[in-house]
Amino acid sequence: MRPAPTRLGAWLLVALTSGGMLAACERTSDSGARASAGAPASSASVGAPSPPASSAATADELETVDDEPEIVESEGDGRGACEPADPGAKPVQLLRFAFASAVERKDPRDRLSIARPGQRIYSHLTLRNRSGRERCVTIELSVGNARRTTLVQKVGRSWSWRTWVYNTLRDDDRGELEAVIRDDQGNELARRELVIVPER
């Protein structure tokens, strides 16, 4: 017959058991935080993005990135996610747009009010796609009323999907940088301008 535990022995047993449960809870909480960081609000978590190569220009000029880069079509082009023309398709919603000098942890670091010649400018979009399948948007960038490039980005099924592109202005660029965003049904979601101001 096992002897009854002493008061000290019972206290140690409770302390060790409680400590083990606390450590497990902390580990679970920590891993949960890491898993959810940087993922779209309603999609499975993914790691930090590795920027894919761009097909529209040299790597120094522009780059496309989104919340699930491993699923993006070849060479960073989201054209494969585009929905064929369908009058009944739900439009993709643009929740937020920002011109920024950088993107940190998938969010714009700041909001630019002007741009400088030779500066790298990020166009950061937060979109909502409730259509039940992957979609795409096009970002058309123009400088001084001349089209510079058009990029296609995938938009996953999500209430809050972040994607961004950047391009580097030329030293002789003047006028305005304009970004026009359209969904794959041709709906214009936004048109934004950023004035280019030379250094004095």
N, C-alpha and C positions, 0 to 999 in steps of 0.2 A: 504493500500500500504506500503510495507516494505521500511524503510528508507535506503538510500544508505550507505554502510559501510564507516566509516571514514578511513583515510589513515592508522591510527594506527591499527584499527580493521582488515583491509585488510592485513596488514603486519603480524599480529599475526596469521591470518587464513593461510596464505602461509607458515609461519614458522612451525605451528603445522602440516600442511599437509605434508610438506617436511620432517619434523622430523619423522613422521609415516612411510613414504616410505623408508627412510634411515634405520630405525630400521628393517623393514621387509626384506630389502635387506641383512642386516647384518645377520639376523637370517637364511635366506635361504642359504647364503654363508657358514655360520658356520655349518649348518646341512649337507650341501653337502660335505664339507671337511671331516666331521666325517664319512659320509656314504661311501666315497671312500677309506678311509684309510685302508690299509691292505688287500684289495681285489685283486684277480687276474685281470689282465688288461682288459679282455673282459668278465668277468662273473659278476653276481649280487653280491652286497657287502654282506659280512658276518662279524660277530663279531670276536674278537680275539679268537684264537683257545684254546680249552680246551683239553690238551693231553689225547687221549684215552689210555686205558690199552693195553699193548703189549702181543701178544700171543707167541712170540718167546723166551722170557726170562723174568726174574724178572724185576719189574719197575726200580730197581736201576741200572740195566745193560743197558737197551736200551728202547727207546721210539720212536713211530712213530707219526708224526704230518703232516697235510697238510692244504691247504688254505680253505677247506670246511669240517672240521672234522665231522659235524653233518651228512654228507652224506656218510662218510666212512663206509665200511662194518663192521660187528661185530668184536670187539676186535682189532680195528685199522688195520685190514687186508684189502687191496684194491683189493683182488683177484676177487671180484665180478664185477669189472670194466674192467677186462681183455678182449680183443678182441680175439675171436677164430682165429685159424690159417687161414690167408687169404693173399695169395701172392699179392693181389691188395691193401692191407691196406697201407695207408700212414705211414711212420715211424714217431715215436715221435722224436723230436729234443731236444738234450741237449744243452741249450744255455750257461749255466755256472755251474761250480762245485767248491765247496770249502770245505776243512777240516777246521773246526773252533772250538774255545773253547766254544762258546755259540751262540745262535741265539736271536737277539733282533728285535722286530717288524717285524718278519718273514724274516729277512736278517741276514747273518753271521756277527758276531761282528768283526771278524778278519779272517786272512788266515794263518793257521799254516804251518810252514816249518818243524817242528819236533814235536813228541809226547813224553810224559813221561809215564813210567809205572804207572798204577793206575789213569791216567787222563781220564776224559770224553771227547770224541771226537765226534763232530757233522759232519755229511756228509750232505751238503746243496746243493740241485739241483734246477735249474731254467729250466723249460722245455716248449716246444711249442707243442701243440697238435692241428693239423688242420684237423683231420680225421672226424670231425662232430659228434663224440660221445666220451663218457668217455673211457679212456684207462688205462693201468697200466704199471709200471716199476718194475723190481726187483733190489734190491741193495744187492749184495753178499759181505759180509765182512769177510776177512781172516786175521789172525795174524800169522806171521812166517810160511807162506805157508800152514797153517791149517785152514780150513773153520770154522769160528766162528758162523755165522748166516746168513740167507737169509730173507729179508723182501720184502713185496709186497706193493707198494704205488699206490693209484689212481692218475690219471692225468686227470683233467677236461678239457673240451673244452676251450682252452685259448691260447693266444699268449705268455703268460708269467705266468706259473704256478709254484709256489714255494712249495717244499716239503722237508722234512728233517728227518733224523733219528740220534740217537746218541747211542753210546755204550761206556761202561767204560772198559778201559784196565785193565788187571790184574797186580798185583805188579811184577809178574815174567815174564811178556810178553817182548819179545825181537824180533829184526828183523824189519819187516815192517807191518804196517796196510795197507791192500789193499782193495779198493772198486771197484767192477765191476758192471756197470749199464747196464741192457738190457731192451728192450721194450718187449711187450707181443707177438711179432712175433719172438723173439730170436735174434734180431739185437743188437749187442754190441754197446752201445752209448759211453762208456768211461771206462777206466781202470786207476785208480789213486792209487799212493802209498804214504805213509807217514812213514818216518823212526822213529823208537822208540829209544830214547836215554836215558839211565838211568842217574839219578842224580849222580854227583860225590861227 
